[in-house]
Amino acid sequence: TLVAGGGAIPIKPKTGTRELGYIIDDCAPEMVVAHADAELAPEFDRVERVSVEFGADASGLFPEPSPESPAFILYTSGTTGPPKGVILPRRAVTSNLDALAEAWEWTPDDVLVHGLPLFHVHGLILGIIGALRRGASVRHVGHFSPRAVCSELAAGATMLFGVPTMYHRLADAVESDPQLADALGSARVLVSGSAPLPVRDHKRIERATGQRIVERYGLTETLMNCAIRVSGDRRPGYVGPPLPGIELRLVDDDGHTVEASDDETVGELVVRGPNLFTGYLNRPDATAAAMREGWFFTGDI
């Protein structure tokens, strides 16, 4: 879809009937792309179906569209109302992946392993599109398990992307199995995201493997804003400075900048940079409430 210049809307396989119907009505897709043998929910019956076969080389067949054209529309969880479609332009995806490659020294020689779902930013955009953009390799283990990812690391994988629940399971595993500890310790970089990594698990893995995990901070609307550098200080409990080209501020309830030089000052994080989404699909009111003078108000404290 990206090579052809279109925008992709990944759908979580276990999306409920009501939510799926809402998403299809909201984004009005021109087609649904699926494997020929896939059984799709009845809600897709009103959408043209295209069966996909992998293996053909489509590079160079299509012109590259505008950097502002949609690459992905990802739907939020809808915890405070109906899910919102976040429009991520090609500009946001390419600039963010290049900035992360600089921070993590990600090269074509790297082999990434992960077992993350492929319908959101972490597993799909960072974990699959990121490797493709670098010309690197990616090994997806299907369903995460400590043994599955450590087996790939022992067989030459150099990077691991995971979330804190995965690293908690890895901490348990490497404390009791020296072979798994050696495999995890052989990685060039371990990256954790999507939620704060407990300091205890960070230190447990460091004791067992010598590895200090890299953390980063992002949202669906912004992709990644901050990241610990591979060559930087990998302190537990920190997500690092802003990525190249991205500005972050702390603001008070009135939107005024809060000056902070310690780890105690509280404010709302606001973001500006090429990583920002272009808006919420069909929700100009929500877009206007979140975007002010080029800054995205994250709602994160």
C-alpha positions as a printed NumPy array, in Angstrom:
array([[  0.   ,   0.   ,   0.   ],
       [  2.795,   2.432,   0.861],
       [  4.72 ,   1.645,  -2.327],
       [  1.558,   2.255,  -4.345],
       [  1.173,   5.655,  -2.671],
       [ -1.911,   4.856,  -0.643],
       [ -2.785,   5.19 ,   3.003],
       [ -3.078,   2.009,   5.097],
       [ -5.516,   1.545,   7.971],
       [ -4.372,  -1.459,  10.047],
       [ -7.194,  -3.237,  11.864],
       [ -6.713,  -5.173,  15.084],
       [ -7.87 ,  -8.764,  14.404],
       [ -9.964,  -8.906,  17.59 ],
       [-11.75 ,  -5.592,  17.046],
       [-15.334,  -5.891,  18.283],
       [-18.285,  -5.768,  15.899],
       [-19.512,  -2.326,  16.997],
       [-16.047,  -0.735,  16.9  ],
       [-15.23 ,  -2.324,  13.546],
       [-18.463,  -1.046,  12.038],
       [-17.715,   2.418,  13.392],
       [-14.194,   2.427,  11.912],
       [-15.391,   1.288,   8.476],
       [-18.121,   3.933,   8.455],
       [-15.703,   6.612,   9.647],
       [-12.835,   6.031,   7.216],
       [-14.87 ,   4.679,   4.252],
       [-12.056,   2.481,   2.882],
       [-11.884,   1.877,  -0.86 ],
       [-10.784,  -1.712,  -0.383],
       [ -9.9  ,  -4.314,   2.189],
       [ -6.624,  -6.128,   1.578],
       [ -6.296,  -9.629,   2.984],
       [ -4.869, -13.033,   2.232],
       [ -7.107, -15.078,  -0.064],
       [ -7.797, -17.629,   2.682],
       [ -8.524, -15.097,   5.433],
       [-11.986, -15.135,   6.981],
       [-13.146, -11.538,   7.402],
       [-15.876, -10.132,   9.615],
       [-19.259,  -9.549,   7.925],
       [-18.763,  -5.79 ,   8.364],
       [-16.262,  -5.954,   5.485],
       [-18.841,  -7.346,   3.065],
       [-19.688,  -3.854,   1.81 ],
       [-16.04 ,  -3.094,   0.99 ],
       [-14.286,  -4.286,  -2.167],
       [-11.916,  -7.121,  -1.294],
       [ -8.451,  -7.474,  -2.795],
       [ -6.573, -10.708,  -2.174],
       [ -2.865, -10.125,  -1.712],
       [  0.023, -12.329,  -2.727],
       [  3.53 , -11.563,  -1.508],
       [  6.768, -11.892,  -3.414],
       [  6.561,  -9.514,  -6.368],
       [  9.047,  -6.651,  -6.649],
       [  6.989,  -3.457,  -6.985],
       [  9.827,  -1.003,  -6.355],
       [ 10.056,   1.793,  -8.885],
       [  6.628,   1.131, -10.394],
       [  4.878,   4.034,  -8.681],
       [  5.853,   7.695,  -8.195],
       [  6.449,   8.848,  -4.632],
       [  3.471,  10.931,  -3.462],
       [  3.566,  14.167,  -1.479],
       [  5.253,  14.02 ,   1.938],
       [  1.979,  15.304,   3.407],
       [ -0.125,  12.49 ,   1.941],
       [ -1.396,   9.927,   4.462],
       [  0.781,   6.887,   5.082],
       [ -1.312,   5.435,   7.911],
       [ -4.55 ,   6.103,   9.715],
       [ -4.34 ,   4.5  ,  13.144],
       [ -7.369,   4.423,  15.406],
       [ -6.986,   5.281,  19.073],
       [ -8.42 ,   2.965,  21.703],
       [-11.487,   5.119,  22.255],
       [-11.264,   4.998,  26.071],
       [-12.8  ,   8.497,  26.377],
       [-15.259,   8.24 ,  23.472],
       [-15.445,   6.79 ,  19.962],
       [-12.055,   5.856,  18.483],
       [-10.353,   8.685,  16.597],
       [ -8.506,   8.087,  13.335],
       [ -5.005,   9.584,  13.594],
       [ -3.726,  10.624,  10.152],
       [  0.028,  10.062,   9.947],
       [  1.615,  11.579,   6.817],
       [  4.593,  10.067,   5.041],
       [  6.646,  13.016,   6.294],
       [  6.075,  12.016,   9.919],
       [  6.975,   8.375,   9.322],
       [ 10.158,   8.986,   7.328],
       [ 11.516,  11.786,   9.533],
       [ 10.839,   9.851,  12.721],
       [ 12.383,   6.601,  11.539],
       [ 15.482,   8.459,  10.352],
       [ 15.781,  10.23 ,  13.712],
       [ 15.496,   6.928,  15.58 ],
       [ 18.104,   5.37 ,  13.303],
       [ 20.484,   8.162,  14.305],
       [ 19.725,   7.752,  18.018],
       [ 20.053,   3.964,  17.976],
       [ 22.787,   3.782,  15.304],
       [ 20.477,   1.519,  13.302],
       [ 22.14 ,   0.275,  10.098],
       [ 21.397,  -2.193,   7.267],
       [ 23.599,  -4.707,   9.088],
       [ 21.191,  -4.904,  12.021],
       [ 18.687,  -7.716,  12.499],
       [ 15.665,  -6.731,  14.579],
       [ 13.57 ,  -9.299,  16.445],
       [ 10.209,  -8.66 ,  18.072],
       [  6.831, -10.212,  18.759],
       [  4.726,  -7.055,  18.889],
       [  1.276,  -6.745,  17.278],
       [  1.281,  -5.276,  13.776],
       [ -1.585,  -2.801,  13.995],
       [ -0.044,   0.126,  15.869],
       [  3.012,   2.374,  15.931],
       [  5.417,   0.216,  17.932],
       [  5.133,  -3.111,  16.161],
       [  4.212,  -1.955,  12.667],
       [  5.805,   1.435,  11.995],
       [  8.916,   1.1  ,  14.161],
       [  9.268,  -2.677,  14.063],
       [  8.512,  -3.387,  10.39 ],
       [  8.633,  -0.153,   8.369],
       [ 11.678,   0.979,  10.36 ],
       [ 13.663,  -2.086,   9.368],
       [ 12.543,  -1.775,   5.737],
       [ 13.568,   1.89 ,   5.611],
       [ 17.025,   1.024,   6.919],
       [ 17.401,  -1.868,   4.502],
       [ 17.817,  -4.054,   7.568],
       [ 16.29 ,  -7.407,   8.468],
       [ 13.426,  -8.147,  10.839],
       [ 12.408, -11.45 ,  12.381],
       [  8.894, -11.538,  13.825],
       [  8.401, -14.435,  16.231],
       [  4.603, -14.561,  15.91 ],
       [  3.754, -14.766,  19.589],
       [  6.247, -13.345,  22.069],
       [  8.065, -15.628,  24.439],
       [ 11.457, -15.139,  26.11 ],
       [ 12.766, -18.315,  24.486],
       [ 11.596, -17.273,  21.003],
       [ 13.311, -13.877,  21.006],
       [ 16.433, -15.168,  22.739],
       [ 16.691, -17.931,  20.136],
       [ 16.78 , -15.273,  17.398],
       [ 19.331, -13.207,  19.325],
       [ 21.516, -16.293,  19.718],
       [ 21.198, -16.815,  15.937],
       [ 22.453, -13.358,  15.007],
       [ 19.699, -10.842,  15.732],
       [ 21.144,  -7.576,  17.069],
       [ 18.129,  -5.542,  18.268],
       [ 15.019,  -6.282,  20.323],
       [ 11.883,  -4.141,  20.616],
       [  9.527,  -4.907,  23.487],
       [  7.115,  -3.53 ,  26.069],
       [  7.516,  -3.657,  29.862],
       [  5.398,  -6.804,  30.299],
       [  7.735,  -8.585,  27.869],
       [ 10.839,  -7.381,  29.692],
       [  9.362,  -8.514,  33.006],
       [  9.034, -12.028,  31.569],
       [ 12.552, -11.767,  30.151],
       [ 13.882, -10.724,  33.564],
       [ 12.32 , -13.815,  35.128],
       [ 13.728, -16.023,  32.37 ],
       [ 17.317, -14.76 ,  32.316],
       [ 17.625, -14.94 ,  36.11 ],
       [ 16.968, -18.685,  35.964],
       [ 18.536, -19.679,  32.623],
       [ 22.179, -18.747,  31.866],
       [ 21.776, -19.586,  28.166],
       [ 18.93 , -17.116,  27.79 ],
       [ 20.951, -14.555,  29.735],
       [ 23.88 , -14.969,  27.346],
       [ 21.588, -14.586,  24.325],
       [ 19.928, -11.438,  25.645],
       [ 23.311, -10.057,  26.639],
       [ 24.58 , -10.495,  23.073],
       [ 22.135,  -7.912,  21.644],
       [ 23.504,  -4.609,  20.419],
       [ 20.506,  -2.751,  21.836],
       [ 17.33 ,  -3.56 ,  23.743],
       [ 14.516,  -1.023,  23.366],
       [ 11.467,  -0.746,  25.62 ],
       [  8.457,   1.474,  25.011],
       [  4.663,   1.967,  25.041],
       [  4.698,   2.254,  28.855],
       [  7.251,   3.055,  31.577],
       [  9.646,   0.208,  32.298],
       [  9.813,  -0.519,  36.05 ],
       [ 13.238,   0.338,  37.431],
       [ 13.343,  -3.045,  39.16 ],
       [ 13.086,  -4.972,  35.885],
       [ 15.655,  -2.697,  34.249],
       [ 18.124,  -3.528,  37.024],
       [ 17.275,  -7.241,  37.075],
       [ 18.106,  -7.561,  33.379],
       [ 21.281,  -5.521,  33.809],
       [ 22.466,  -7.787,  36.641],
       [ 21.775, -10.962,  34.663],
       [ 23.006,  -9.856,  31.222],
       [ 25.046,  -6.664,  31.506],
       [ 22.507,  -4.944,  29.252],
       [ 21.088,  -1.506,  30.056],
       [ 17.745,  -1.089,  28.272],
       [ 17.026,   1.951,  26.097],
       [ 13.657,   3.647,  26.617],
       [ 11.746,   6.1  ,  24.445],
       [  8.525,   8.119,  24.628],
       [  5.892,   8.649,  21.99 ],
       [  2.214,   8.665,  21.085],
       [  0.137,   7.613,  18.111],
       [ -0.264,  11.282,  17.125],
       [  3.463,  12.067,  17.311],
       [  5.294,   8.782,  16.793],
       [  8.461,   9.01 ,  18.926],
       [  9.336,  12.276,  20.67 ],
       [ 12.278,  11.272,  22.873],
       [ 14.756,   8.423,  22.958],
       [ 17.774,   7.402,  24.961],
       [ 20.786,   7.27 ,  22.661],
       [ 22.654,   3.998,  22.335],
       [ 25.878,   5.841,  23.101],
       [ 24.235,   7.919,  25.847],
       [ 23.338,   7.439,  29.487],
       [ 20.929,   4.503,  29.689],
       [ 19.46 ,   5.392,  33.07 ],
       [ 16.362,   3.541,  34.265],
       [ 13.318,   5.763,  34.537],
       [ 14.363,   8.147,  31.739],
       [ 13.313,   8.42 ,  28.094],
       [ 16.108,  10.689,  26.903],
       [ 16.183,  14.044,  25.139],
       [ 14.032,  15.034,  22.15 ],
       [ 14.905,  13.413,  18.837],
       [ 16.542,  15.598,  16.148],
       [ 14.17 ,  18.229,  14.799],
       [ 11.613,  17.806,  17.602],
       [ 10.831,  20.435,  20.248],
       [  9.23 ,  19.705,  23.612],
       [  7.966,  22.082,  26.292],
       [  6.268,  21.786,  29.663],
       [  3.249,  24.088,  30.054],
       [  0.874,  24.989,  32.875],
       [ -2.916,  24.915,  32.746],
       [ -2.948,  28.228,  30.872],
       [ -0.503,  27.026,  28.225],
       [  2.427,  29.075,  29.534],
       [  5.885,  27.501,  29.491],
       [  7.04 ,  25.999,  32.769],
       [ 10.795,  26.286,  33.316],
       [ 12.155,  23.042,  34.739],
       [ 15.713,  22.028,  35.542],
       [ 14.961,  19.198,  37.939],
       [ 13.093,  15.902,  38.028],
       [ 10.22 ,  17.212,  40.152],
       [  8.539,  20.005,  38.165],
       [  5.141,  19.033,  36.745],
       [  3.554,  20.284,  33.538],
       [  1.794,  19.081,  30.4  ],
       [  4.072,  17.992,  27.564],
       [  3.549,  19.794,  24.264],
       [  5.362,  18.827,  21.057],
       [  6.283,  20.47 ,  17.756],
       [  8.159,  18.964,  14.819],
       [  7.974,  16.993,  11.562],
       [  6.778,  13.942,  13.501],
       [  3.282,  15.317,  14.11 ],
       [  0.103,  13.901,  12.646],
       [ -1.983,  16.1  ,  10.328],
       [ -5.204,  15.735,  12.286],
       [ -7.978,  13.431,  13.413],
       [ -9.987,  12.016,  10.523],
       [-13.388,  13.745,  10.236],
       [-12.832,  15.373,  13.652],
       [-11.836,  19.022,  13.084],
       [-13.078,  19.896,  16.574],
       [-10.76 ,  17.384,  18.236],
       [ -7.868,  18.457,  16.005],
       [ -8.357,  22.129,  16.867],
       [ -8.499,  21.321,  20.588],
       [ -5.212,  19.404,  20.49 ],
       [ -3.222,  21.585,  18.047],
       [ -2.443,  25.185,  18.976],
       [ -0.087,  27.341,  16.916],
       [  1.738,  24.292,  15.606],
       [  2.112,  22.629,  19.011],
       [  0.397,  19.358,  19.89 ],
       [ -0.906,  19.255,  23.448],
       [ -0.386,  15.635,  24.452],
       [ -2.392,  15.532,  27.661],
       [  0.578,  13.733,  29.22 ],
       [  1.87 ,  15.089,  32.517]])
